[in-house]
């Protein structure tokens, strides 16, 4: 019985992650990097730098409110330099992200996405996706808030019906 369960689990795992059945080759890494570059996913380093800079700036201001403005310039320059060197020159962030893409996408998937993103509509999707996502999230939040009274009413009715106070 235990052997059957193990075999079924292994079979299920192998079917659920087809991208892992192929090797993470240099060709696949190159395709993933191109996909990250073309879609703007590679900007994660810049986003990290901005968030880190904001945290460090606030921490420095809390420690010493009289800190000279030049310190913040130095802070920004050095954070950006480290991110640029580590990400672009050494490629360390890419090396950490390749396995994540590899887990979900085959080389063929990646090439198909690259072909799409190199079309006019693909370039448009890349250009409008941040704003589209932001607006869709706002619409979703608004919709969720519009259900608040109804949800509270229904929960209160159900609790009352079941004698829960």
DAGIGI-V931053 format. One record per pair of residues at least 12 apart in sequence whose C-alpha atoms are under 10 Angstrom apart, sorted by the first residue. I is the first residue (numbers start at 1). J is the second residue. Records with the same first field share a line. If there is no record, write none. Layout:
I=J ; J
This chain:
16=104
17=102 ; 103 ; 104 ; 105 ; 106
18=102 ; 103 ; 104 ; 105 ; 106
19=101 ; 102 ; 103 ; 104 ; 105 ; 106 ; 107 ; 108 ; 109
20=99 ; 101 ; 102 ; 103 ; 104 ; 105 ; 106
21=102 ; 103 ; 106
22=102 ; 103 ; 106 ; 107
23=102 ; 106 ; 107
24=98 ; 99 ; 101 ; 102 ; 103 ; 106 ; 107
25=102 ; 107
27=107
28=98 ; 101 ; 102 ; 105 ; 106 ; 107 ; 108 ; 110 ; 111
29=94 ; 95 ; 97 ; 98 ; 99 ; 101 ; 102 ; 107 ; 110
30=98 ; 107
31=98 ; 107 ; 108 ; 109 ; 110 ; 111 ; 113 ; 114
32=94 ; 97 ; 98 ; 99 ; 100 ; 101 ; 102 ; 105 ; 106 ; 107 ; 110 ; 111 ; 113 ; 114
33=94 ; 95 ; 97 ; 98 ; 101 ; 110
34=110 ; 111 ; 114
35=101 ; 110 ; 111 ; 113 ; 114 ; 115 ; 117
36=94 ; 97 ; 98 ; 101 ; 114
38=114 ; 117 ; 118 ; 122 ; 123 ; 126
39=113 ; 114 ; 117 ; 122 ; 123 ; 125 ; 126 ; 127 ; 129
40=126 ; 127
42=87 ; 88 ; 93 ; 94 ; 97
43=87
44=87 ; 93
45=80 ; 83 ; 84 ; 86 ; 87 ; 88 ; 93 ; 94
46=79 ; 80 ; 83 ; 84 ; 87
48=79 ; 80 ; 83
49=76 ; 78 ; 79 ; 80 ; 81 ; 82 ; 83 ; 84
50=76 ; 79 ; 80
52=76 ; 79 ; 80
53=72 ; 75 ; 76 ; 77 ; 78 ; 79 ; 80
54=76
56=72 ; 75 ; 76 ; 79
57=71 ; 72 ; 75 ; 76
60=72 ; 75
